[in-house]
Amino acid sequence: MGAGTGQIALSEVIAGLSYALDLTEGEPPGHAVRTCAIGMRIADELGLEERTRSNLFYALLLKDAGCSANSARMAAIFGADDHVAKRTAKRVDWSRRLPALVWSLRTVEPGGSLRARFRRLAGIRVEGEVTRALMQARCDRGAKIAYLLGLEAEAAEAIRTLDEHWDGNGQPRGLRGDEIPLLGRILCLAQTVEIFHDEAGVSAAWGVAKHRSGEWFEPALVRALGAIRGDAGFWASLREADASRWEPPERLLTADDARLDSIAQAFAGVIDAKSPWTYRHSDRACVIVLGLATTLGCGEETLSDLRRAALLHDVGKLAVSNRILDKPGRLTAAEFAKVREHPLVTARILERVPGFRGLAELAAAHHERLDGGGYPHRLSAAELTPPMRMLAVADVYEALTSDRPYRAAMTSHTALEVMRPEVPRRLDADAFDALERLLTARGDAAGVERADVVLQPRRD
């Protein structure tokens, strides 16, 4: 694909990538797209004007853009799979003490004794306003992503106020009533309705909305929902929801090559925020692989493909629990099997996205090796293109020279010496030679090995 992609619908790009956000939240695929349809149907009932509806449309698709920002902390605090904690939290009225306590007891320290769970809960109370801090991180990060994508303030601030409640008992700022932007109020309602509708149908979704009217939700919005609850055709259409049909026709936005680059950069931030151990991994891998490609004389189209593929190559890791990603010890066989699935998930996500679809195989091949011993497809040397080989080298080098929960970062010199025995049997000789030349030119290749480096089987 590469440069010269031309104009494509921004809605299709964001809708495709929203599936990655669904994974991070532990929601079924298509959650954001279905939420978008519900929110836009409510907007129709309210008679919102085109510009406001356009901002609502993108806010609905990107409502979970900040969801990875609190994943690691949530997993650490609750001692639980962050996906499970996020998913189940949306299904209880956590603004009430008793439901929140019951949810906490069921969620924290799964498999642990009752004493261990109460000890964990006591630790959470010592942490202070944990819920508020977790929500603040998520909401602020989501708004920032929206601004990075060039969306208007109305959309970004809707994302920031997603979890505020009409009665002032929401998070993170405790905004009340009209202090919450209208679009933020719609996001909160549409998200909840989608969750309960997907699990139990229209009656269940309407029951929750009506029960929480005046508390979580603005009564006028609940009445607008009531006006459409008898529209059987609409609710049935959610099974095959298509976000693009809800974009206001007078405000169609497009994505050229520059905007696709911005989107890839923004979503790299979503990916790397999942774990403190991968902070800027995608960004650094991108810089490294572009250096390799430039050294090897690659053209602009290859550079463009590698830039986007490197930024998005680990999007599949959003589906991996932080209990695995951040584990300091050796992974179990089941945990490692889960990690090895992430390139497959990367491919499945990118295949949904116009503009990135042609990068799916390249991005998903970063753990393949020339001897056929890599994963997920055990590709052979004949099947691995030069860009795939360069990305693999860049990914390995970046990981080795960064801290991980199971070892400290290596110096450039040590990383090269660890990689050297794998050349050319597993790692490409030309790409490795280009890496050495780059590091020598920068004066990085003669570093001294850190004394605290302990090599363990690599899983990054």
MIVEXDO-627072 format. One record per residue (C-alpha): residue number from 1; residue in one letter; x, y, z. Coordinates in nm, 3 decimals. Each point is the difference from the previous one (the first is absolute). Example, Ala and Ser with C-alpha at 12.3 -4.5 7.8 and 13.67 -1.06 7.14 Angstrom:
! residues 2
R   num   residuo        c1        c2        c3
R     1         A     1.230    -0.450     0.780
R     2         S     0.137     0.344    -0.066
This chain:
! residues 460
R   num   residuo        c1        c2        c3
R     1         M     0.000     0.000     0.000
R     2         G     0.228     0.281     0.123
R     3         A    -0.011     0.364    -0.094
R     4         G    -0.271     0.117    -0.235
R     5         T    -0.279    -0.186     0.179
R     6         G    -0.235     0.285    -0.087
R     7         Q    -0.314     0.108     0.183
R     8         I    -0.192    -0.261     0.197
R     9         A    -0.284     0.038     0.247
R    10         L     0.129     0.090     0.345
R    11         S    -0.305    -0.170     0.149
R    12         E     0.108    -0.336    -0.145
R    13         V     0.352     0.037     0.139
R    14         I    -0.114     0.092     0.350
R    15         A    -0.278    -0.260     0.003
R    16         G     0.251    -0.271    -0.095
R    17         L     0.244     0.103     0.270
R    18         S    -0.279     0.023     0.257
R    19         Y     0.009    -0.381     0.011
R    20         A     0.340     0.032     0.168
R    21         L    -0.159     0.219     0.266
R    22         D    -0.275    -0.261     0.050
R    23         L     0.270    -0.257     0.073
R    24         T     0.167     0.224     0.256
R    25         E    -0.329     0.045     0.184
R    26         G    -0.077    -0.372    -0.007
R    27         E    -0.311     0.065    -0.208
R    28         P    -0.134    -0.212    -0.289
R    29         P     0.119     0.108    -0.347
R    30         G    -0.206     0.285    -0.141
R    31         H    -0.092     0.151     0.338
R    32         A     0.112     0.352    -0.099
R    33         V    -0.170    -0.019    -0.341
R    34         R    -0.327    -0.114     0.157
R    35         T     0.029     0.272     0.265
R    36         C     0.049     0.248    -0.282
R    37         A    -0.321    -0.113    -0.172
R    38         I    -0.198     0.031     0.323
R    39         G     0.141     0.342     0.083
R    40         M    -0.065     0.131    -0.350
R    41         R    -0.356    -0.136     0.005
R    42         I    -0.058     0.194     0.323
R    43         A     0.151     0.307    -0.168
R    44         D    -0.258    -0.037    -0.277
R    45         E    -0.277     0.010     0.259
R    46         L     0.152     0.312     0.154
R    47         G     0.031     0.171    -0.339
R    48         L     0.366     0.096     0.047
R    49         E     0.157     0.208    -0.277
R    50         E     0.257    -0.141    -0.243
R    51         R     0.319     0.128     0.161
R    52         T    -0.100    -0.121     0.345
R    53         R    -0.104    -0.338    -0.142
R    54         S     0.336    -0.030    -0.177
R    55         N     0.186     0.063     0.325
R    56         L    -0.226    -0.246     0.179
R    57         F     0.062    -0.263    -0.267
R    58         Y     0.377     0.004     0.047
R    59         A    -0.023     0.031     0.377
R    60         L    -0.215    -0.315     0.010
R    61         L     0.248    -0.199    -0.209
R    62         L     0.297     0.126     0.204
R    63         K    -0.160     0.002     0.344
R    64         D     0.248    -0.263     0.121
R    65         A     0.311     0.156    -0.155
R    66         G     0.148     0.049     0.346
R    67         C    -0.090    -0.346     0.126
R    68         S     0.354    -0.137    -0.004
R    69         A     0.130     0.279     0.225
R    70         N    -0.131    -0.162     0.319
R    71         S     0.031    -0.369    -0.094
R    72         A     0.329    -0.069     0.178
R    73         R    -0.099     0.181     0.317
R    74         M    -0.341    -0.165     0.010
R    75         A     0.154    -0.347    -0.034
R    76         A     0.257     0.075     0.269
R    77         I    -0.243     0.155     0.249
R    78         F    -0.274    -0.262    -0.034
R    79         G     0.234    -0.294    -0.055
R    80         A    -0.222    -0.100    -0.291
R    81         D    -0.019    -0.018    -0.377
R    82         D    -0.055     0.360    -0.109
R    83         H    -0.235    -0.111    -0.279
R    84         V    -0.225    -0.181     0.245
R    85         A     0.006     0.289     0.246
R    86         K    -0.088     0.254    -0.269
R    87         R    -0.275    -0.213    -0.154
R    88         T    -0.172    -0.090     0.327
R    89         A     0.024     0.353     0.141
R    90         K    -0.221     0.125    -0.283
R    91         R    -0.272    -0.242     0.102
R    92         V    -0.049     0.118     0.358
R    93         D    -0.113     0.328     0.151
R    94         W     0.340     0.082     0.143
R    95         S    -0.122     0.340     0.121
R    96         R    -0.188    -0.182     0.281
R    97         R     0.195    -0.141     0.293
R    98         L    -0.153    -0.347     0.027
R    99         P     0.020    -0.093    -0.372
R   100         A     0.353     0.142    -0.010
R   101         L     0.103    -0.208     0.302
R   102         V    -0.152    -0.319    -0.142
R   103         W     0.172     0.064    -0.334
R   104         S     0.331     0.061     0.174
R   105         L    -0.021    -0.320     0.202
R   106         R    -0.076    -0.199    -0.313
R   107         T     0.272     0.168    -0.205
R   108         V     0.307     0.040     0.219
R   109         E     0.250    -0.280     0.044
R   110         P    -0.197    -0.265    -0.196
R   111         G     0.065    -0.343     0.142
R   112         G     0.127     0.150     0.325
R   113         S    -0.146    -0.056     0.344
R   114         L    -0.260     0.233     0.149
R   115         R     0.271     0.132     0.232
R   116         A     0.227     0.075    -0.295
R   117         R    -0.281     0.185    -0.174
R   118         F    -0.078     0.214     0.303
R   119         R     0.371     0.071     0.039
R   120         R     0.012     0.112    -0.362
R   121         L    -0.305     0.223     0.053
R   122         A     0.161     0.152     0.308
R   123         G     0.307     0.077    -0.208
R   124         I    -0.218     0.170    -0.258
R   125         R    -0.149     0.226     0.267
R   126         V     0.351     0.092     0.112
R   127         E     0.076     0.097    -0.360
R   128         G    -0.249     0.286     0.037
R   129         E    -0.238     0.102    -0.276
R   130         V     0.096    -0.291    -0.223
R   131         T    -0.312    -0.001    -0.215
R   132         R     0.026     0.371    -0.064
R   133         A     0.366    -0.028    -0.097
R   134         L    -0.067    -0.292    -0.235
R   135         M    -0.287     0.182    -0.169
R   136         Q     0.199     0.324    -0.021
R   137         A     0.286    -0.174    -0.181
R   138         R    -0.237    -0.163    -0.245
R   139         C    -0.214     0.306    -0.073
R   140         D     0.288     0.244    -0.039
R   141         R     0.189    -0.237    -0.226
R   142         G    -0.308    -0.058    -0.214
R   143         A    -0.053     0.373    -0.048
R   144         K     0.366     0.043    -0.090
R   145         I    -0.024    -0.268    -0.269
R   146         A    -0.302     0.177    -0.148
R   147         Y     0.193     0.327    -0.019
R   148         L     0.299    -0.180    -0.157
R   149         L    -0.233    -0.130    -0.271
R   150         G    -0.106     0.354    -0.080
R   151         L    -0.353    -0.029     0.138
R   152         E    -0.183     0.301     0.140
R   153         A    -0.013     0.087     0.369
R   154         E    -0.367    -0.101     0.020
R   155         A     0.093    -0.360    -0.087
R   156         A     0.308    -0.011     0.224
R   157         E    -0.183     0.138     0.303
R   158         A    -0.283    -0.248    -0.050
R   159         I     0.258    -0.280     0.034
R   160         R     0.148     0.168     0.307
R   161         T    -0.342    -0.001     0.173
R   162         L    -0.112    -0.348    -0.104
R   163         D    -0.029    -0.125     0.360
R   164         E    -0.158     0.307     0.159
R   165         H    -0.356    -0.050     0.130
R   166         W    -0.301     0.230    -0.004
R   167         D    -0.028    -0.005     0.383
R   168         G     0.366     0.091     0.055
R   169         N     0.109    -0.344     0.122
R   170         G     0.202    -0.088    -0.308
R   171         Q     0.373     0.019    -0.064
R   172         P     0.253     0.152    -0.009
R   173         R    -0.111     0.357     0.082
R   174         G    -0.347    -0.058     0.138
R   175         L    -0.165     0.233    -0.251
R   176         R    -0.375     0.042     0.038
R   177         G    -0.286     0.065    -0.243
R   178         D     0.076     0.257    -0.266
R   179         E     0.360     0.022     0.119
R   180         I     0.046    -0.316    -0.207
R   181         P     0.013     0.077    -0.374
R   182         L    -0.304    -0.129    -0.187
R   183         L     0.209    -0.233    -0.213
R   184         G     0.164    -0.146     0.312
R   185         R    -0.347    -0.072     0.141
R   186         I    -0.097    -0.178    -0.322
R   187         L     0.320    -0.208     0.004
R   188         C    -0.068    -0.119     0.354
R   189         L    -0.355    -0.108    -0.084
R   190         A     0.079    -0.156    -0.339
R   191         Q     0.288    -0.205     0.142
R   192         T    -0.212    -0.143     0.282
R   193         V    -0.295    -0.073    -0.228
R   194         E     0.224    -0.187    -0.245
R   195         I     0.148    -0.219     0.271
R   196         F    -0.334    -0.110     0.144
R   197         H    -0.168    -0.027    -0.341
R   198         D     0.279    -0.221    -0.133
R   199         E    -0.031    -0.232     0.298
R   200         A    -0.375    -0.011     0.063
R   201         G    -0.195     0.199    -0.258
R   202         V    -0.200     0.322    -0.022
R   203         S    -0.211    -0.056     0.312
R   204         A     0.306    -0.049     0.219
R   205         A     0.174     0.307    -0.145
R   206         W    -0.312     0.214     0.043
R   207         G    -0.046    -0.125     0.357
R   208         V     0.352     0.107     0.098
R   209         A    -0.034     0.337    -0.172
R   210         K    -0.334     0.071     0.170
R   211         H     0.128    -0.117     0.339
R   212         R     0.303     0.229    -0.020
R   213         S    -0.188     0.297    -0.147
R   214         G     0.071     0.307     0.211
R   215         E     0.305    -0.171     0.149
R   216         W     0.239    -0.113    -0.274
R   217         F    -0.199     0.141    -0.290
R   218         E    -0.177     0.322    -0.088
R   219         P    -0.376    -0.072     0.005
R   220         A    -0.054     0.177    -0.335
R   221         L     0.249    -0.236    -0.166
R   222         V    -0.170    -0.302     0.153
R   223         R    -0.331     0.125    -0.140
R   224         A     0.165     0.027    -0.344
R   225         L     0.115    -0.359     0.040
R   226         G    -0.354    -0.098     0.095
R   227         A    -0.126     0.146    -0.327
R   228         I     0.212    -0.247    -0.198
R   229         R    -0.026    -0.311     0.217
R   230         G    -0.287    -0.129    -0.214
R   231         D     0.199     0.030    -0.324
R   232         A     0.064    -0.371    -0.048
R   233         G     0.172     0.054    -0.334
R   234         F     0.260     0.228     0.156
R   235         W     0.084    -0.234     0.287
R   236         A     0.023    -0.297    -0.236
R   237         S     0.237     0.197    -0.224
R   238         L     0.257     0.022     0.281
R   239         R     0.102    -0.359    -0.071
R   240         E     0.159     0.125    -0.322
R   241         A     0.060     0.361     0.101
R   242         D     0.182     0.215    -0.255
R   243         A     0.136     0.320     0.152
R   244         S     0.040     0.177    -0.333
R   245         R    -0.376     0.019    -0.057
R   246         W    -0.032     0.218     0.311
R   247         E     0.254     0.264    -0.100
R   248         P    -0.177     0.330    -0.085
R   249         P     0.008     0.018    -0.382
R   250         E     0.070     0.374    -0.001
R   251         R     0.307    -0.046     0.222
R   252         L     0.181    -0.295    -0.157
R   253         L     0.364    -0.002     0.106
R   254         T     0.281    -0.164    -0.193
R   255         A     0.348    -0.127     0.078
R   256         D     0.289     0.069    -0.232
R   257         D     0.352    -0.136     0.049
R   258         A     0.094     0.267     0.254
R   259         R    -0.307    -0.075     0.210
R   260         L     0.061    -0.374    -0.019
R   261         D     0.349     0.063     0.136
R   262         S    -0.151     0.204     0.284
R   263         I    -0.249    -0.276     0.076
R   264         A     0.275    -0.263     0.008
R   265         Q     0.204     0.222     0.234
R   266         A    -0.297     0.061     0.230
R   267         F    -0.090    -0.369     0.022
R   268         A     0.363    -0.087     0.068
R   269         G    -0.048     0.208     0.313
R   270         V    -0.309    -0.204     0.089
R   271         I     0.197    -0.322    -0.048
R   272         D     0.304     0.106     0.201
R   273         A    -0.211     0.140     0.285
R   274         K    -0.123    -0.354     0.073
R   275         S     0.311    -0.080     0.203
R   276         P     0.266     0.216     0.166
R   277         W     0.255    -0.248    -0.134
R   278         T    -0.082     0.079    -0.362
R   279         Y    -0.007     0.377     0.032
R   280         R     0.096     0.132    -0.346
R   281         H     0.086    -0.349    -0.130
R   282         S    -0.197     0.050    -0.321
R   283         D     0.140     0.347    -0.054
R   284         R     0.359    -0.112     0.057
R   285         A    -0.040    -0.310    -0.218
R   286         C    -0.128     0.233    -0.272
R   287         V     0.305     0.228     0.024
R   288         I     0.235    -0.300    -0.007
R   289         V    -0.162    -0.173    -0.298
R   290         L    -0.007     0.323    -0.200
R   291         G     0.371     0.037     0.069
R   292         L     0.062    -0.354    -0.127
R   293         A    -0.212     0.056    -0.311
R   294         T     0.170     0.329    -0.081
R   295         T     0.344    -0.156     0.044
R   296         L    -0.098    -0.280    -0.236
R   297         G    -0.123     0.248    -0.263
R   298         C    -0.374    -0.072     0.016
R   299         G    -0.237     0.227    -0.190
R   300         E    -0.268     0.231     0.135
R   301         E    -0.281    -0.253    -0.037
R   302         T     0.184    -0.259     0.208
R   303         L     0.087     0.263     0.260
R   304         S    -0.367     0.101     0.024
R   305         D    -0.112    -0.360     0.044
R   306         L     0.264    -0.070     0.262
R   307         R    -0.084     0.317     0.192
R   308         R    -0.364    -0.096     0.040
R   309         A     0.062    -0.373     0.048
R   310         A     0.256     0.065     0.274
R   311         L    -0.231     0.238     0.182
R   312         L    -0.285    -0.251    -0.009
R   313         H     0.179    -0.336     0.016
R   314         D    -0.092    -0.064     0.364
R   315         V    -0.364     0.109    -0.015
R   316         G    -0.088    -0.364     0.068
R   317         K     0.159     0.028     0.346
R   318         L    -0.302     0.204     0.107
R   319         A    -0.174    -0.339     0.023
R   320         V     0.259    -0.136     0.247
R   321         S    -0.060     0.044     0.373
R   322         N     0.241     0.218     0.194
R   323         R     0.026    -0.287     0.247
R   324         I     0.200    -0.164    -0.279
R   325         L     0.169     0.302    -0.162
R   326         D     0.130     0.133     0.332
R   327         K     0.082    -0.331     0.168
R   328         P     0.352     0.009     0.146
R   329         G     0.049    -0.376     0.001
R   330         R     0.001    -0.271    -0.262
R   331         L    -0.324    -0.040    -0.196
R   332         T    -0.198    -0.321     0.017
R   333         A    -0.060    -0.192    -0.321
R   334         A    -0.357     0.135    -0.014
R   335         E     0.117     0.357     0.055
R   336         F     0.266    -0.025    -0.267
R   337         A    -0.255    -0.148    -0.241
R   338         K    -0.215     0.309     0.059
R   339         V     0.294     0.229    -0.075
R   340         R     0.073    -0.190    -0.320
R   341         E    -0.351     0.076    -0.124
R   342         H     0.055     0.376    -0.012
R   343         P     0.136     0.015    -0.359
R   344         L    -0.314    -0.182    -0.117
R   345         V    -0.213     0.259     0.175
R   346         T     0.210     0.277    -0.154
R   347         A    -0.076    -0.140    -0.345
R   348         R    -0.371    -0.038     0.071
R   349         I    -0.029     0.361     0.112
R   350         L     0.202     0.152    -0.284
R   351         E    -0.191    -0.203    -0.258
R   352         R    -0.309     0.195     0.108
R   353         V     0.158     0.338    -0.067
R   354         P     0.012     0.163    -0.344
R   355         G     0.340     0.159    -0.042
R   356         F     0.165    -0.253     0.231
R   357         R    -0.146    -0.321    -0.144
R   358         G     0.300    -0.055    -0.227
R   359         L     0.232     0.015     0.302
R   360         A    -0.161    -0.285     0.193
R   361         E     0.243    -0.272    -0.111
R   362         L     0.305     0.223     0.047
R   363         A    -0.101     0.117     0.348
R   364         A    -0.093    -0.351     0.112
R   365         A     0.333    -0.153    -0.109
R   366         H     0.227     0.168     0.256
R   367         H     0.047    -0.324     0.196
R   368         E     0.058    -0.220    -0.305
R   369         R     0.354    -0.131    -0.052
R   370         L     0.195    -0.105    -0.310
R   371         D     0.039    -0.360     0.117
R   372         G    -0.377    -0.045     0.030
R   373         G     0.017    -0.008     0.379
R   374         G    -0.188     0.322     0.062
R   375         Y    -0.368     0.065     0.055
R   376         P    -0.290     0.014    -0.066
R   377         H     0.023    -0.169    -0.344
R   378         R     0.356    -0.142     0.010
R   379         L     0.077     0.172    -0.330
R   380         S     0.316    -0.098    -0.185
R   381         A     0.273     0.225    -0.138
R   382         A    -0.155    -0.016    -0.346
R   383         E    -0.326     0.137     0.141
R   384         L     0.154     0.287     0.197
R   385         T     0.036     0.323    -0.198
R   386         P     0.282     0.249     0.064
R   387         P    -0.236     0.236     0.192
R   388         M    -0.111    -0.292     0.220
R   389         R     0.363    -0.086     0.070
R   390         M     0.089     0.358     0.088
R   391         L    -0.296     0.035     0.233
R   392         A     0.096    -0.320     0.181
R   393         V     0.354     0.127     0.061
R   394         A    -0.124     0.339     0.117
R   395         D    -0.253    -0.161     0.235
R   396         V     0.258    -0.230     0.160
R   397         Y     0.258     0.275     0.046
R   398         E    -0.250     0.245     0.151
R   399         A    -0.128    -0.263     0.243
R   400         L     0.349    -0.103     0.112
R   401         T     0.106     0.358     0.065
R   402         S    -0.310     0.081     0.208
R   403         D    -0.089    -0.100     0.354
R   404         R    -0.237    -0.293     0.033
R   405         P    -0.166    -0.139     0.316
R   406         Y     0.225    -0.307    -0.013
R   407         R     0.334     0.172    -0.080
R   408         A     0.170     0.336    -0.020
R   409         A     0.078     0.176    -0.326
R   410         M     0.316    -0.099    -0.183
R   411         T     0.256     0.233    -0.147
R   412         S     0.024     0.017    -0.377
R   413         H     0.319    -0.207     0.007
R   414         T    -0.158    -0.277     0.206
R   415         A    -0.315    -0.004    -0.212
R   416         L     0.204    -0.039    -0.319
R   417         E     0.198    -0.286     0.153
R   418         V    -0.323    -0.175     0.102
R   419         M    -0.141     0.042    -0.351
R   420         R     0.319    -0.093    -0.190
R   421         P    -0.026    -0.382     0.040
R   422         E    -0.344     0.015    -0.162
R   423         V     0.140     0.155    -0.320
R   424         P    -0.052    -0.115    -0.273
R   425         R    -0.184    -0.314     0.108
R   426         R    -0.292     0.181     0.169
R   427         L     0.058     0.373    -0.050
R   428         D     0.082     0.165    -0.332
R   429         A     0.371     0.071    -0.055
R   430         D    -0.052     0.318    -0.206
R   431         A    -0.237     0.150     0.255
R   432         F     0.234    -0.089     0.287
R   433         D     0.298     0.146    -0.186
R   434         A    -0.197     0.321    -0.056
R   435         L    -0.079     0.011     0.373
R   436         E     0.367    -0.035     0.090
R   437         R     0.096     0.273    -0.244
R   438         L    -0.262     0.234     0.141
R   439         L     0.109    -0.058     0.357
R   440         T     0.369     0.034    -0.085
R   441         A    -0.068     0.330    -0.172
R   442         R    -0.179     0.118     0.316
R   443         G     0.271    -0.139     0.227
R   444         D    -0.247    -0.234     0.176
R   445         A     0.147    -0.338    -0.092
R   446         A     0.284    -0.002     0.250
R   447         G    -0.208     0.026     0.317
R   448         V     0.094    -0.197     0.311
R   449         E    -0.233    -0.278     0.113
R   450         R    -0.203     0.087     0.308
R   451         A     0.079    -0.220     0.295
R   452         D    -0.366    -0.047     0.094
R   453         V    -0.108    -0.149    -0.335
R   454         V    -0.135    -0.352     0.041
R   455         L    -0.103    -0.172    -0.318
R   456         Q    -0.326    -0.193     0.006
R   457         P    -0.196    -0.153    -0.289
R   458         R    -0.124     0.297    -0.201
R   459         R    -0.372     0.056    -0.042
R   460         D    -0.007     0.352    -0.149
